[in-house]
Amino acid sequence: MLAVAPAVLLILVFFCVPLILLFWMSLNNWPLLADTQHFIGLKNYKELLTDSKLKQALLFTVTYTIINTP
């Protein structure tokens, strides 16, 4: 058990904590250079799903990945 502790700690520090912070930031209106944040809930996700450029961006990403991965 003690042997895996360093690996678990690294996973927590470098994966889990940033993932949780990323989700928290997505629920806020948090300008890049501002010190304040405003909780807006799922509004960012609603705007994303209604954005007309989402389909275009996803198609470009998939195409780019398929072409460049091999």
Secondary structure in CASP SS format (residue, H / E / C, confidence):
PFRMAT SS
TARGET T0000
AUTHOR 0000-0000-0000
METHOD secondary structure of the structure
MODEL  1
M C 1.00
L C 1.00
A C 1.00
V C 1.00
A H 1.00
P H 1.00
A H 1.00
V H 1.00
L H 1.00
L H 1.00
I H 1.00
L H 1.00
V H 1.00
F H 1.00
F H 1.00
C H 1.00
V H 1.00
P H 1.00
L H 1.00
I H 1.00
L H 1.00
L H 1.00
F H 1.00
W H 1.00
M H 1.00
S H 1.00
L C 1.00
N E 1.00
N E 1.00
W C 1.00
P C 1.00
L C 1.00
L C 1.00
A C 1.00
D C 1.00
T C 1.00
Q C 1.00
H E 1.00
F E 1.00
I C 1.00
G C 1.00
L C 1.00
K H 1.00
N H 1.00
Y H 1.00
K H 1.00
E H 1.00
L H 1.00
L H 1.00
T H 1.00
D C 1.00
S C 1.00
K C 1.00
L H 1.00
K H 1.00
Q H 1.00
A H 1.00
L H 1.00
L H 1.00
F H 1.00
T H 1.00
V H 1.00
T H 1.00
Y H 1.00
T H 1.00
I H 1.00
I H 1.00
N H 1.00
T C 1.00
P C 1.00
END
